[in-house]
Amino acid sequence: MALQGPEELGEPVEESEDLDDQDASSISPAEEITLPPGPGGDEETEEALLLPWDRFSAWLHCICVVGFDLELGQAVEVRQKYPPGTKTSICYLSFPDSNSGCLGDTQFCFRFRQGSNRKTSLGCFLETTDRDAPPCLKREQGHYYGYVYFRQVRDKSLKRGYFQKSLVLISQLPYVTFFHSLLKIMAPEYFEKQEPCLEAACNDIDRWPTPHPGRILTLPIMGVVLKVRIPTSYDKPGTSQLVQSAQSDSMVSIVLPTIHEVDLFRCFYPVFFHLQMLWELVLLGEALVVMAPSPAESSDTVLALVSCIAPLRYCSDFRPYFTIHDSEFKEYTTRTQAPPSVILGVTNPFFAKTLQHWPHIIRIGDMKQAGEMAKQMKVKKLKNLKTLDSKPGVYTAYKPYLNKDEEIIKQLQKGVQQKRPSAAQNAILRRYFLELTQSFIIPLERYVASLMPLQKSISPWKSPPQLRPFIQQDFMKTLEKAGPQLTSRLKGDWIGLYRHFLKSPNFDGWFRNRRKEMTQKLEALHLEALCEEDLQKRIQKHTEVETVDLVLKLKDKLTQAEREKLPVHPGTLEKLRAHIEGVILTLPEDLQGILHKPTTL
């Protein structure tokens, strides 16, 4: 079943029906909700104008319930709408593989490709709210996340002998910790009270404020109140601005310290002797597969790998839980070409054979038995994939560029021996990865900043100057005096690591983003220089045609600045509007009437 905001619960349908093509008009709209006005400001005003169910859609695409049918297997139980062409994927990804043996309650997440994406007015609003989010927390445009709460318990009244059902939240937001916390509230209630409580939950979510970065949000859901803060790109890396409980929070039930961070130490514990090598493999966008005993371990480990290069965004594909029924199964397991740049999390033993040709495999055991694993964990020699066995470890022929950092391993081992709290171990490891990534990325940031033209070269009456090109040889020359050795104690082949990185999808994604930011900065500086000019004096030498042309160009600059949200100083756009109006008033009345008409897009 998929339950989406603007629709009420439907009747059960036969699985043979094509749910993707269901006529939405047959589903009656839910009761309209009066939205409370915002506390003030442009964003609050825009938010107050959102339509019913827009707030729900800002957080979730839909809610699904997947059950097990004796004849059909995993099946969507109720007719509703969900992403086109994804019915089968959602069904199979919402259940653990049969060999996992997940009794009780299990939580995990998956990620899948998005079909056609029509842009709506809500989409444009969300792009605006998304621009201040850190790179790793921006709304996914090409993929959806599925957050799963799966329950399997014995039930003699059922033919199969087991009750098996999953409650799934589908969203474009990578807020893994938040949505798992939300499911811990929603799922037990649903399994006890069924559909009516889900409808109530949807109504609660549609009263939430939209997820604006930087805001502390109070979110009521099914009688419980969550308090969270959405991080911003301006937060200092490595610090989480903790949401403090206040006296006025007597109604708040749960305060979440993070909306997205997983427990790195718990995830990497089975293979923490190879931490640094795993960081290199992720940084370089290498093909990686995680083989785990359950979807929970699989998805947590993949998410930990992706986040270990933060604040750098992992730009390749990654699948926290991948099955043989996934639509990309053939694409990702073919032997006719090299494995793609992707991280896969799998639990089916079939993949041990199917992905044997992959260059890097991480085998992990049951994380619940971490104490026992500490006794059996030894430094494993990296072997060829053909000798893959069931023991935890990293199987690869990869030779790291950097020398092994023994200090972090000793520090974590000492923490295990002294029974240091898991949160402290996690903080140590997160800080280690952050400092390692920053040491690597700072020389690149410094070089790319040097590609920016000098501000004095910006003339209001010429096009903004172009960024100088990124020349690999020139960058490499800067490393001798201003390389990572200034901030990192690690020795090794840093030059080789950079050469490899410059060919990777992560560099391509990072540089595209930096180039876009710098180009917008040049446009903003050009606009500010234009606003400082005395346009009235300049147009005295212009013909009428030239003046009209100037007005049209200024209007284009204003439209671009508003559309791209250029980083101009406060008041710049108001000043530009005043300039445009002043120039228009110097023209004859007939032209004034034409130029005052709004531009049709």
C-alpha positions in Angstrom: 0.0 0.0 0.0 1.2 3.5 -0.7 -0.5 6.3 1.2 0.1 9.8 -0.1 -1.0 13.1 1.3 -3.8 14.1 -1.1 -5.5 10.7 -1.1 -7.3 8.7 1.5 -6.9 5.1 2.1 -8.2 3.0 -0.8 -9.6 -0.5 -1.0 -7.4 -3.6 -1.5 -6.8 -4.4 -5.2 -5.5 -7.4 -7.1 -1.8 -7.2 -7.7 -2.3 -7.8 -11.4 -3.7 -4.2 -11.8 -1.2 -1.7 -13.1 -1.0 0.6 -10.1 1.3 3.0 -11.9 -1.5 4.0 -14.3 -4.3 4.3 -11.8 -6.6 7.3 -12.3 -6.1 9.6 -9.3 -9.5 11.1 -9.9 -11.1 8.0 -8.5 -9.6 8.7 -5.1 -11.4 11.3 -3.1 -9.2 14.2 -1.7 -8.6 14.4 2.0 -10.1 17.0 4.2 -8.6 20.5 3.6 -6.5 21.8 6.4 -6.3 25.5 7.3 -2.6 26.4 7.5 -1.5 28.7 10.3 0.3 31.9 9.1 4.1 31.9 9.5 5.8 34.2 12.1 7.0 36.6 9.5 9.6 37.0 6.8 9.5 36.2 3.0 10.1 32.4 3.5 7.4 32.2 6.1 5.0 34.2 3.9 5.7 31.8 1.0 5.2 28.8 3.3 1.8 30.2 4.5 0.7 30.2 0.8 1.4 26.5 0.3 -1.6 24.4 -0.7 -3.0 21.5 1.4 -0.6 18.5 1.3 2.3 20.6 0.0 3.8 20.5 3.5 3.5 16.7 3.5 5.1 16.6 0.1 8.0 18.7 1.3 8.9 15.8 3.7 7.6 12.7 2.0 6.7 11.5 -1.5 4.4 8.8 0.0 3.9 6.2 2.6 3.8 2.5 1.6 2.7 -0.7 3.4 4.1 -3.9 1.8 2.7 -7.3 3.0 3.5 -10.9 2.0 1.0 -12.7 -0.2 1.2 -16.6 -0.4 0.6 -16.6 -4.1 2.3 -13.3 -5.2 5.1 -12.9 -2.7 5.7 -9.3 -1.6 2.7 -7.3 -2.6 1.4 -3.8 -2.3 -1.9 -4.1 -0.4 -3.9 -1.0 -1.2 -4.4 1.0 -4.3 -2.6 4.3 -4.1 0.1 6.3 -6.1 3.9 6.1 -5.8 6.8 6.9 -8.1 6.0 5.7 -11.7 7.6 2.4 -12.8 8.9 1.5 -9.3 6.2 -0.9 -8.0 8.3 -4.0 -8.2 11.5 -2.4 -6.8 9.7 -1.0 -3.8 8.0 -4.4 -3.1 11.3 -6.4 -3.1 13.4 -3.7 -1.4 11.0 -3.4 1.5 11.6 -7.0 2.7 14.8 -8.7 3.8 16.1 -11.6 1.8 14.7 -14.9 3.0 18.2 -16.0 4.2 18.5 -13.0 6.6 16.2 -14.5 9.2 15.1 -11.2 10.6 12.7 -12.1 13.4 11.1 -9.2 15.3 11.5 -5.6 14.1 14.2 -4.5 11.7 14.9 -1.1 10.3 16.9 -0.3 7.2 16.9 1.9 4.1 17.2 1.6 0.4 17.7 4.0 -2.5 16.4 3.7 -6.1 16.3 5.7 -9.3 13.6 8.2 -9.9 11.5 8.1 -13.0 10.3 11.3 -14.8 10.4 14.3 -12.6 7.9 17.0 -13.4 8.7 20.4 -12.0 5.9 21.9 -9.9 5.5 25.2 -8.1 6.2 23.3 -4.9 9.4 21.9 -6.5 10.6 25.5 -7.2 9.8 26.5 -3.6 11.8 23.5 -2.3 14.8 24.4 -4.5 14.8 27.7 -2.7 14.7 26.1 0.8 17.3 23.6 -0.3 20.0 26.0 -1.4 21.5 26.5 2.1 21.6 22.7 2.9 25.1 21.0 3.1 26.0 19.1 -0.1 25.3 15.7 1.5 21.8 16.8 2.7 20.4 18.4 -0.5 17.2 16.9 -1.8 17.9 14.0 -4.2 16.8 15.0 -7.7 17.6 11.6 -9.4 16.7 9.2 -6.6 14.3 8.3 -3.9 15.1 6.9 -0.5 13.0 4.2 1.1 13.0 4.0 4.9 11.7 0.7 6.1 10.3 -0.7 9.4 9.9 -4.5 8.9 8.1 -6.7 11.3 8.2 -10.5 11.3 6.6 -12.4 14.1 5.1 -15.9 14.6 1.4 -16.0 14.0 -0.2 -19.5 14.0 -3.5 -18.0 12.6 -1.7 -17.3 9.2 -1.1 -20.1 6.7 2.6 -19.1 6.4 2.9 -19.2 10.2 4.4 -15.7 10.3 3.1 -12.1 10.2 5.3 -10.2 7.7 4.8 -6.6 6.9 6.8 -3.4 6.2 5.9 0.2 6.7 7.9 2.3 4.3 8.5 6.1 4.0 9.5 7.2 0.5 11.3 10.6 0.3 13.9 12.6 -1.6 15.5 13.7 1.7 18.6 11.8 3.0 17.5 12.3 6.6 18.2 8.7 7.6 18.3 9.1 11.4 15.2 11.4 11.4 13.1 9.0 9.3 14.1 5.9 11.3 13.1 7.8 14.5 9.8 8.7 12.9 9.2 5.1 11.9 9.8 3.9 15.5 6.8 6.1 16.5 4.6 5.3 13.5 5.1 1.6 12.8 4.2 0.0 16.2 1.1 2.2 16.2 0.2 1.1 12.7 0.8 -2.6 13.3 -1.6 -2.3 16.2 -4.3 0.0 14.9 -3.9 -0.3 11.1 -4.9 2.3 8.5 -6.8 5.0 10.5 -3.6 5.9 12.5 -1.7 6.4 9.2 -4.2 8.8 7.9 -3.9 10.7 11.2 -0.1 10.7 10.8 -0.4 12.1 7.3 -2.5 15.0 8.6 0.0 15.6 11.4 2.9 15.8 8.8 0.9 18.2 6.6 0.9 20.6 9.6 4.7 20.6 9.9 6.8 23.5 8.8 8.9 22.7 5.7 12.5 21.5 6.3 14.4 24.8 6.1 18.2 24.5 6.8 19.2 26.3 10.0 15.8 26.2 11.7 14.9 24.3 14.9 11.6 22.6 14.2 9.0 21.2 16.5 7.2 18.3 14.8 4.1 16.7 16.4 3.3 13.1 15.2 0.7 10.7 16.7 0.8 12.2 20.1 4.6 12.5 20.2 6.6 15.7 19.6 10.0 15.6 17.9 12.5 18.5 18.0 15.1 18.7 15.3 17.5 21.1 13.7 18.2 21.0 9.9 21.9 21.7 9.4 23.1 24.4 7.0 26.1 24.6 4.6 27.4 27.5 6.9 27.8 25.2 10.0 31.3 24.6 10.9 32.3 21.1 9.7 32.6 18.5 12.5 30.3 20.4 14.9 26.7 19.6 15.3 24.7 22.5 16.8 22.8 20.4 19.4 19.2 21.2 19.9 18.9 22.2 23.6 15.8 21.4 25.6 14.2 24.6 27.0 11.6 25.1 29.8 9.0 25.9 27.2 9.6 22.4 25.7 7.3 20.6 28.2 5.4 19.1 25.3 8.6 17.9 23.5 9.0 14.1 23.8 12.2 13.5 21.7 15.1 15.7 20.9 17.2 14.4 18.0 20.9 15.5 18.1 21.3 14.7 14.4 18.9 14.0 11.4 21.4 12.1 9.2 24.5 10.8 10.9 25.0 7.1 11.4 27.2 5.5 14.1 30.5 5.3 12.2 32.3 3.3 14.8 29.6 0.6 15.1 29.5 0.3 11.3 33.3 0.2 10.7 34.1 -1.9 13.8 34.2 -5.2 11.9 36.8 -3.8 9.5 38.4 -0.9 11.4 41.9 -2.1 10.7 41.3 -0.9 7.2 39.7 2.5 7.9 42.1 4.5 5.9 42.0 2.3 2.8 38.2 2.3 2.8 38.4 6.2 2.9 40.6 6.1 -0.1 38.4 3.7 -2.0 35.3 5.9 -1.4 37.2 9.1 -2.2 38.3 7.7 -5.5 34.8 6.4 -6.4 35.9 2.8 -6.7 33.3 0.0 -7.2 32.6 -1.4 -3.7 30.2 -4.1 -2.5 29.3 -4.7 1.2 28.2 -8.2 2.0 26.2 -8.3 5.2 24.0 -10.7 7.1 20.9 -8.3 7.1 19.6 -5.2 5.4 20.2 -3.2 8.6 23.9 -3.9 8.6 24.1 -3.5 4.9 22.4 -0.1 4.7 24.2 1.3 7.8 27.6 0.3 6.4 27.0 1.8 3.0 25.7 5.0 4.5 28.8 5.1 6.8 31.1 4.7 3.8 29.4 7.4 1.8 29.6 9.8 4.8 33.3 9.1 5.7 34.5 11.6 3.1 32.3 14.4 4.4 32.2 17.4 3.9 32.9 16.2 0.4 29.8 14.9 -1.3 29.9 11.3 -2.6 28.8 11.9 -6.3 28.5 8.3 -7.6 25.6 6.0 -7.2 25.1 4.0 -3.9 22.5 1.4 -2.9 22.3 0.8 0.8 20.3 -2.4 0.2 20.4 -4.0 -3.3 18.6 -7.2 -4.4 18.6 -9.5 -7.4 15.1 -8.0 -8.3 16.5 -4.5 -8.6 16.0 -2.9 -12.0 19.7 -2.2 -12.2 20.7 -5.8 -11.4 21.9 -6.6 -14.9 23.6 -3.3 -15.4 25.6 -3.6 -12.2 26.5 -7.3 -12.4 27.5 -7.6 -16.0 30.9 -9.0 -16.8 31.1 -7.5 -20.2 32.5 -4.2 -18.8 34.3 -2.9 -15.8 32.1 -2.6 -12.6 30.6 0.9 -12.4 31.5 3.6 -9.8 28.9 2.5 -7.2 28.7 1.2 -3.6 26.3 -1.7 -3.2 25.0 -3.3 0.0 23.8 -6.9 -0.4 22.7 -9.7 1.8 21.9 -12.5 -0.6 24.8 -15.1 -0.8 24.1 -15.3 -4.5 26.1 -12.0 -4.9 29.3 -13.7 -3.6 29.4 -15.5 -6.9 27.7 -12.8 -9.1 30.0 -10.0 -8.0 33.2 -12.1 -7.6 34.8 -10.0 -10.4 34.3 -6.8 -8.5 37.6 -5.3 -7.3 36.7 -4.5 -3.7 34.5 -6.5 -1.3 33.8 -5.8 2.3 32.5 -8.7 4.3 30.9 -7.9 7.7 29.4 -10.0 10.4 26.5 -9.3 12.8 27.1 -6.0 14.4 24.9 -7.0 17.4 27.8 -9.3 18.4 30.4 -6.6 18.4 31.9 -7.7 21.8 32.5 -11.2 20.5 34.0 -9.9 17.2 36.6 -8.0 19.1 38.1 -11.3 20.2 38.1 -12.9 16.8 39.1 -9.8 14.9 42.7 -10.0 13.5 44.5 -8.0 11.0 43.6 -9.9 7.8 46.0 -10.0 4.8 44.2 -8.6 1.8 43.5 -11.6 -0.5 42.4 -12.0 -4.0 38.6 -12.1 -4.4 38.7 -15.7 -5.6 39.5 -16.9 -2.0 36.5 -15.1 -0.6 35.3 -16.8 2.6 32.7 -16.0 5.3 35.1 -14.2 7.7 34.7 -10.5 8.1 37.3 -8.4 6.3 38.2 -6.4 3.2 39.0 -8.4 0.1 40.9 -6.4 -2.5 44.1 -6.2 -4.5 44.2 -2.4 -4.0 47.4 -0.9 -2.7 46.7 2.3 -0.6 48.5 5.5 -1.7 49.0 6.6 1.9 50.9 4.9 4.7 48.7 3.2 7.3 47.8 5.4 10.3 48.5 3.2 13.3 47.6 5.9 15.8 43.8 6.0 15.0 43.7 2.1 15.2 45.5 2.1 18.6 43.2 4.9 19.9 40.1 3.0 18.9 41.5 -0.3 20.3 42.3 1.3 23.6 38.7 2.7 23.7 37.4 -0.9 23.2 39.7 -2.2 26.0 38.7 0.6 28.4 35.0 0.3 27.4 34.9 3.8 26.2 31.2 4.8 25.4 30.2 4.2 21.8 29.3 7.8 21.3 32.9 8.9 22.2 34.4 6.3 19.8 32.1 7.5 17.1 33.1 11.1 17.7 36.8 10.2 17.5 36.3 8.4 14.2 34.2 11.1 12.7 36.8 13.7 13.6 39.5 11.6 12.1 37.7 11.2 8.8 36.9 14.9 8.7 40.5 16.0 9.3 41.7 13.6 6.7 39.3 14.8 4.1 39.9 18.5 4.9 43.7 18.0 4.6 43.1 16.5 1.2 40.6 19.1 -0.1 42.2 22.3 1.3 45.0 22.4 -1.4 42.3 22.0 -4.1 40.1 24.7 -2.6 43.2 27.0 -2.4 44.1 26.4 -6.1 40.5 26.8 -7.4 40.2 30.1 -5.5 43.2 31.3 -7.4 41.3 30.8 -10.7 38.9 33.6 -9.7 39.6 36.9 -11.6 40.6 39.9 -9.6 37.7 42.1 -8.5 39.3 45.2 -10.2 38.9 43.4 -13.6 35.1 43.5 -13.3 33.6 46.3 -15.4 29.9 47.1 -15.2 29.8 47.8 -19.0 31.5 44.5 -20.1 30.4 40.9 -19.6 31.6 39.3 -16.3 35.1 37.9 -16.7 35.5 34.1 -17.0 37.1 31.7 -14.5 40.6 30.6 -15.5 40.7 26.8 -16.5 41.7 24.1 -14.0 45.1 22.9 -15.2 46.2 19.7 -13.5 49.9 20.3 -14.0 49.7 23.8 -12.4 47.7 22.3 -9.4 50.3 19.6 -8.9 53.1 22.3 -8.7 51.3 23.9 -5.8 51.4 20.7 -3.7 55.2 21.0 -3.0 54.8 24.0 -0.8 51.1 24.1 0.0 50.1 20.4 0.0 48.3 18.2 2.6 51.6 17.8 4.5 50.8 21.2 6.1 47.8 19.8 8.0 48.2 16.0 8.0 50.8 13.8 9.7 50.3 11.0 7.1 53.1 10.2 4.7 52.7 8.5 1.4 52.0 9.1 -2.3 49.7 12.1 -2.0 50.6 13.1 -5.6 49.4 9.7 -6.9 46.2 10.0 -4.8 45.4 13.4 -6.3 46.1 12.2 -9.9 43.6 9.3 -9.3 41.1 11.6 -7.6 41.1 14.1 -10.5 39.8 11.4 -12.8 37.0 10.4 -10.4 33.2 11.3 -10.3 33.8 12.9 -6.9 36.2 15.4 -8.3 33.9 16.1 -11.2 30.9 16.7 -9.0 32.9 18.8 -6.5 34.5 21.0 -9.2 31.2 21.5 -11.1 29.7 22.8 -7.9 32.6 25.0 -7.0 32.7 26.4 -10.6 28.9 27.2 -10.4 29.3 28.9 -7.1 32.3 31.0 -8.3 30.5 31.9 -11.6 27.5 33.1 -9.6 29.8 35.1 -7.4 31.3 36.8 -10.5 27.7 37.6 -11.7 26.8 39.0 -8.3 29.9 41.2 -8.2 29.2 42.4 -11.7 25.6 43.2 -10.7 26.8 45.1 -7.6 29.2 47.1 -9.8 26.4 48.0 -12.1 24.2 49.2 -9.3 26.9 51.6 -8.2 27.0 53.4 -11.6 25.2 56.7 -12.3 22.9 55.4 -15.0 21.0 58.7 -15.4 24.2 60.4 -16.3 25.3 57.6 -18.7 22.0 57.5 -20.7 22.2 61.2 -21.5 24.6 60.2 -24.3 22.4 57.3 -25.4 19.8 57.3 -28.2 16.3 56.2 -27.4 16.9 52.7 -28.9 20.1 52.3 -26.8 18.2 53.3 -23.6 15.5 50.7 -24.3 18.2 48.1 -24.9 19.8 49.0 -21.6 16.4 48.6 -19.8 15.9 45.2 -21.3 19.4 44.1 -20.3 19.0 45.3 -16.8 15.7 43.5 -16.5 17.4 40.3 -17.7 20.1 40.7 -15.0 17.4 41.2 -12.4 15.5 38.1 -13.5 18.7 36.0 -13.5 19.6 37.3 -10.0 16.2 36.3 -8.7 16.1 32.9 -10.5 19.6 31.8 -9.5 19.5 33.5 -6.1 22.8 35.2 -6.7 24.8 36.0 -3.5 24.4 39.8 -3.7 24.5 42.2 -0.8 21.2 43.1 0.9 19.5 45.9 -1.0 21.2 45.3 -4.3 18.1 44.0 -6.1 16.0 46.9 -4.7 18.7 49.3 -6.0 18.6 47.7 -9.4 14.8 47.9 -9.6 15.1 51.6 -8.7 17.7 52.1 -11.5 15.4 50.4 -14.0 12.4 52.5 -13.0 14.5 55.7 -13.1 15.8 54.9 -16.7 12.2 54.0 -17.9 10.9 57.4 -16.6 13.3 59.2 -19.0 11.6 57.7 -22.0 8.4 58.8 -23.8 5.1 57.7 -22.2 4.3 55.1 -24.9 7.6 53.3 -24.3 7.1 53.6 -20.6 3.8 51.7 -20.9 5.4 49.0 -22.9 8.5 48.6 -20.6 6.3 48.6 -17.5 4.4 45.5 -18.7 5.6 42.3 -16.9 7.8 40.1 -19.0 6.1 36.9 -20.3 8.2 33.9 -19.8 
